[in-house]
Amino acid sequence: VQLQASGGGLVQAGGSLRLSCSASGVIFSIHAKGWYRQAPGKQRELVAAITSGSRTNYADSVKGRFTISRDNAKNTVYLQMNSLKPEDTAVYYCKDLILDYWGQGTQVTVSS
Protein backbone atom coordinates (compact mmCIF):
# COMPACT_ATOMS: atom_id res chain seq x y z
CA VAL A 1 0.00 0.00 0.00
CA GLN A 2 1.16 3.55 -0.62
CA LEU A 3 -0.05 7.08 0.01
CA GLN A 4 1.57 9.84 -2.03
CA ALA A 5 0.95 13.43 -0.92
CA SER A 6 1.71 16.42 -3.12
CA GLY A 7 0.76 20.03 -3.72
CA GLY A 8 2.53 21.82 -0.90
CA GLY A 9 4.53 24.98 -1.38
CA LEU A 10 5.06 28.59 -0.40
CA VAL A 11 2.11 30.96 -0.57
CA GLN A 12 1.28 34.41 0.76
CA ALA A 13 -1.34 34.89 3.45
CA GLY A 14 -4.79 34.88 1.90
CA GLY A 15 -3.71 32.58 -0.88
CA SER A 16 -4.77 29.04 -1.75
CA LEU A 17 -3.25 25.63 -2.24
CA ARG A 18 -4.67 22.24 -3.10
CA LEU A 19 -3.08 19.14 -1.65
CA SER A 20 -3.53 15.73 -3.21
CA CYS A 21 -3.14 12.29 -1.68
CA SER A 22 -3.02 9.41 -4.13
CA ALA A 23 -3.63 5.91 -2.81
CA SER A 24 -2.66 2.60 -4.35
CA GLY A 25 -4.78 -0.51 -4.07
CA VAL A 26 -8.51 -0.65 -4.80
CA ILE A 27 -9.73 -1.48 -1.30
CA PHE A 28 -7.17 0.78 0.28
CA SER A 29 -8.24 3.69 -1.86
CA ILE A 30 -11.86 3.76 -0.63
CA HIS A 31 -11.01 3.84 3.04
CA ALA A 32 -11.71 6.85 5.19
CA LYS A 33 -8.83 9.29 4.94
CA GLY A 34 -7.56 12.15 7.01
CA TRP A 35 -5.30 15.12 6.52
CA TYR A 36 -3.11 15.98 9.49
CA ARG A 37 -0.52 18.66 10.02
CA GLN A 38 2.44 19.17 12.27
CA ALA A 39 4.03 22.54 12.87
CA PRO A 40 7.52 22.85 14.38
CA GLY A 41 7.44 22.16 18.10
CA LYS A 42 3.79 21.14 18.04
CA GLN A 43 1.91 17.87 18.08
CA ARG A 44 0.44 16.45 14.92
CA GLU A 45 -3.23 17.39 14.65
CA LEU A 46 -6.17 16.29 12.56
CA VAL A 47 -7.18 18.94 10.03
CA ALA A 48 -9.95 17.19 8.10
CA ALA A 49 -11.32 13.72 7.51
CA ILE A 50 -13.58 12.10 4.93
CA THR A 51 -15.37 8.76 5.04
CA SER A 52 -15.81 6.32 2.17
CA GLY A 53 -19.26 7.88 1.72
CA SER A 54 -17.77 11.40 1.63
CA ARG A 55 -18.96 12.56 5.01
CA THR A 56 -16.54 15.16 6.26
CA ASN A 57 -15.21 16.53 9.52
CA TYR A 58 -12.98 19.55 10.15
CA ALA A 59 -10.90 21.06 12.89
CA ASP A 60 -12.45 24.28 14.16
CA SER A 61 -9.39 26.23 13.07
CA VAL A 62 -9.96 25.43 9.38
CA LYS A 63 -13.76 25.31 9.12
CA GLY A 64 -14.99 27.52 6.30
CA ARG A 65 -11.51 27.75 4.76
CA PHE A 66 -10.50 24.16 3.96
CA THR A 67 -12.44 21.56 2.01
CA ILE A 68 -11.65 17.85 1.89
CA SER A 69 -12.96 15.80 -1.01
CA ARG A 70 -12.27 12.53 -2.77
CA ASP A 71 -12.36 11.08 -6.25
CA ASN A 72 -12.53 7.31 -5.85
CA ALA A 73 -12.11 6.77 -9.59
CA LYS A 74 -8.71 8.46 -9.33
CA ASN A 75 -7.90 6.96 -5.91
CA THR A 76 -7.21 10.47 -4.69
CA VAL A 77 -8.20 12.61 -1.73
CA TYR A 78 -7.85 16.39 -1.91
CA LEU A 79 -7.52 19.21 0.58
CA GLN A 80 -8.44 22.59 -0.86
CA MET A 81 -7.01 25.28 1.38
CA ASN A 82 -8.25 28.85 0.96
CA SER A 83 -7.65 32.05 2.92
CA LEU A 84 -4.41 30.61 4.21
CA LYS A 85 -2.86 32.09 7.34
CA PRO A 86 0.73 32.00 8.61
CA GLU A 87 -0.46 29.68 11.40
CA ASP A 88 -1.38 27.10 8.76
CA THR A 89 2.34 26.61 8.11
CA ALA A 90 3.16 22.95 8.76
CA VAL A 91 4.01 19.65 7.19
CA TYR A 92 0.75 18.11 6.00
CA TYR A 93 0.24 14.35 6.03
CA CYS A 94 -2.48 12.11 4.72
CA LYS A 95 -3.49 8.99 6.56
CA ASP A 96 -5.59 5.92 5.89
CA LEU A 97 -7.87 5.89 8.92
CA ILE A 98 -8.75 2.20 8.59
CA LEU A 99 -5.24 0.81 8.21
CA ASP A 100 -3.68 3.51 10.40
CA TYR A 101 -1.16 4.08 7.60
CA TRP A 102 0.66 7.37 7.04
CA GLY A 103 1.83 8.85 3.78
CA GLN A 104 4.87 11.07 3.56
CA GLY A 105 4.33 14.74 4.30
CA THR A 106 4.25 17.80 2.11
CA GLN A 107 5.42 21.19 3.37
CA VAL A 108 3.03 24.14 3.37
CA THR A 109 4.49 27.53 4.18
CA VAL A 110 2.34 30.65 4.43
CA SER A 111 4.15 33.96 4.52
CA SER A 112 2.68 37.05 6.16
Secondary structure as GFF3:
##gff-version 3
##sequence-region A 1 112
A	DSSP	beta_strand	3	6	.	.	.	ID=ss1
A	DSSP	beta_strand	9	12	.	.	.	ID=ss2
A	DSSP	beta_strand	17	23	.	.	.	ID=ss3
A	DSSP	alpha_helix	26	29	.	.	.	ID=ss4
A	DSSP	beta_strand	33	38	.	.	.	ID=ss5
A	DSSP	beta_strand	45	50	.	.	.	ID=ss6
A	DSSP	beta_strand	56	58	.	.	.	ID=ss7
A	DSSP	beta_strand	66	71	.	.	.	ID=ss8
A	DSSP	three_ten_helix	72	74	.	.	.	ID=ss9
A	DSSP	beta_strand	76	81	.	.	.	ID=ss10
A	DSSP	three_ten_helix	86	88	.	.	.	ID=ss11
A	DSSP	beta_strand	90	96	.	.	.	ID=ss12
A	DSSP	beta_strand	101	102	.	.	.	ID=ss13
A	DSSP	beta_strand	106	111	.	.	.	ID=ss14
###
